[in-house]
Amino acid sequence: MLSLDAFAEAKLADLGARSLRRTLTATHRLDGLWVERGGRRLLSFSCNDYLNLSHHPAVKSAAITAVEAYGVGAGASRLVTGDHPLLGELEARLARLKGTEAACVFGSGYLTNSGVIPTLASPEDLILIDALAHACLWSGAKLSGAKVLSFRHNDIAHLVELLGQHRAGARHALVATDGVFSMDGDLAPLDRLSALCEAHDAWLLSDDAHGLGVVGSGRGSTHVFPDARVPLQMGTLSKAVGGYGGYLCASRTVIDLVKTRARSFVFTTGLPPASAGAAIAALDLIEADRDLCAQPLARARLFAAALGLPQPQSPIVPLIVGAPEAALEASARLEAQSLLVVAIRPPSVPAGTARLRIAFTAGHSEADVLRLAEAVRPWADASPKAA
Ligand SMILES: *Cc1c(COP(=O)(O)O)cnc(C)c1O
């Protein structure tokens, strides 16, 4: 056997022995709510399509119109010939929604953080990241070569301590956090973080992947905090917006620099026209319909109230199970009741905190929510109650 295959086989065997091997399951998402897997229809509580816009007729039709007008691919990097007209329109829309001077659209949220952070930070600099922040913030930080330290989750005092110890030795400092934490559903205290960053001349980057469309009247986590000033607001077009793509909203000069230097912008093909067209149509709906944007969180609150859990701050509710095997087993038992709640295991979450991660969407009925609550009651009763 080639040493390459021997390596892969040993690695997979080790992951399998620890219930950490992952496999794909073909899933036909029927309408943003129901999915078909292995010939069975399941009600999904595992899609990030919070507003079910992936299947909205106006969003689908905008994608089709964009394909007819501009073709299926951008054809090149945006700096060559890939800057089709929908991208500029989408950027103007995102900047308006977020209240920034400008925006830059990327291929995905992951590519956004992989490109933006190394554009702004170098080995002379310091990056401080919330311990539970998304993997792509860590990837971007590593690529930058800066000194990277993590602060305990949402622990302002720890961040103050680290800034006190390390800020003076660094040229620039960047603080990175999720706005809505993807696996826990809680919010970062962006008002206090922004004040602290200003006091220490640190640049605050918030990742609003799970905020846009569902908190802050649909405008995202920064808008939950009237006093928050966040100079770097990134996010994705692949969750509540329903399609695919990523973005950074920031000042005009920062966006100009990012478009000149971010490697994951310069050396990759532009977002396809269909994705840009779909995102514009989805933003139309998000801006026009605040009631729609409020529904996923209202469902999460109903669920939590039914189980006596703390009131959620976003449509994401975790039930911590602990061991990966236990999370897989819980998920399998729910699937037997036609409920899809995928088990989340390390390294997506810290060791010992494998969980059922439940994501509510506007389309879930109250009856759906209460049925799920009854089905998960054994794990809810055992789950540690977060403050
Ligand atoms: C999903 C996610 C991303 C990545 O966005 P994609 O567009 O899917 O690449 C980034 N940050 C957070 C917090 C996420 O949950």
The ligand as a MOL file (V3000), in Angstrom:
LIG
                    3D

  0  0  0     0  0            999 V3000
M  V30 BEGIN CTAB
M  V30 COUNTS 15 15 0 0 0
M  V30 BEGIN ATOM
M  V30 1 C -21.1140 29.1470 8.4790 0
M  V30 2 C -20.1770 30.1080 9.1050 0
M  V30 3 C -19.1610 30.7110 8.3700 0
M  V30 4 C -18.8320 30.2960 6.9770 0
M  V30 5 O -19.7210 30.7980 6.0500 0
M  V30 6 P -19.8330 30.0610 4.6350 0
M  V30 7 O -20.4240 31.0740 3.7450 0
M  V30 8 O -20.6970 28.8740 4.8540 0
M  V30 9 O -18.4430 29.6830 4.2280 0
M  V30 10 C -18.4120 31.6810 8.9780 0
M  V30 11 N -18.6150 32.0240 10.2560 0
M  V30 12 C -19.5710 31.4610 11.0040 0
M  V30 13 C -19.7640 31.8950 12.4140 0
M  V30 14 C -20.3770 30.4580 10.4510 0
M  V30 15 O -21.3010 29.8680 11.2040 0
M  V30 END ATOM
M  V30 BEGIN BOND
M  V30 1 1 1 2
M  V30 2 1 2 3
M  V30 3 2 2 14
M  V30 4 1 3 4
M  V30 5 2 3 10
M  V30 6 1 4 5
M  V30 7 1 5 6
M  V30 8 2 6 7
M  V30 9 1 6 8
M  V30 10 1 6 9
M  V30 11 1 10 11
M  V30 12 2 11 12
M  V30 13 1 12 13
M  V30 14 1 12 14
M  V30 15 1 14 15
M  V30 END BOND
M  V30 END CTAB
M  END
